[in-house]
């Protein structure tokens, strides 16, 4: 069903062909991880939500794949954290931005920056890929990205933004460059995050800071690699999972 949804969105010009390839890569990692949210992912999700609530200007960056897979979960997360959503595309065309904007609106995302927002540029990215909304990613202190290309995550962290990245592949440059890496499937992760936002949004700053604690992303990545290793090792011993 998920594949059919993406293929349909591809034929409608919402998802790009490269997005279908990216999805296959994600699925492969999700199979190995057992298609569930592991403890290390839930912990990164909690820290990301507490950080969003602590940030002055958090923004949820949405591309073609993320919009198609998780629009309703994004709507919930955005409304519970107060973080606006920006359509920000790697393969940017104004037509795709408008289509994804409409898709998000239809699925209940009320706070989406309009396609005609005032533009800004992220240094270190070529012209089309560096375009962002000035009142969105341009002035954000915290950006949540999902299913994202490595160049953009690196460019955002280089200019001092904190980036939480949902990416099933812990080897990817995005996973390696992010401040908080969420090795989990995008829709599942966003659903979990909306639930954490519901629980945390009444907390004061000190309680939120306690949740963030001394978060160390290297530890999260190590645990993700260990989980892959242990699933593979179990499979190699039993022949079944
Ligand atoms: O819509 P656009 O124009 O912004 O383009 C989007 C794509 C996905 C084409 C673009 O961002 C891209 O090229 O991404 P990459 O470099 O292929 O990286 C995507 C990463 O997301 C890979 O590491 C995949 O393993 C991972 N991934 C794929 N599907 C999921 C996922 N992670 C979490 N949940 C998924 N459903």
Boltz pocket constraint, residues with backbone or C-beta under 6 A from the ligand:
constraints:
  - pocket:
      binder: B
      contacts: [[A, 14], [A, 15], [A, 16], [A, 18], [A, 19], [A, 21], [A, 22], [A, 23], [A, 24], [A, 25], [A, 26], [A, 27], [A, 29], [A, 63], [A, 64], [A, 65], [A, 69], [A, 88], [A, 89], [A, 90], [A, 91], [A, 92], [A, 146], [A, 147], [A, 148], [A, 149], [A, 150], [A, 166], [A, 167], [A, 168], [A, 169], [A, 172], [A, 184], [A, 185], [A, 186], [A, 187]]
      max_distance: 6.0
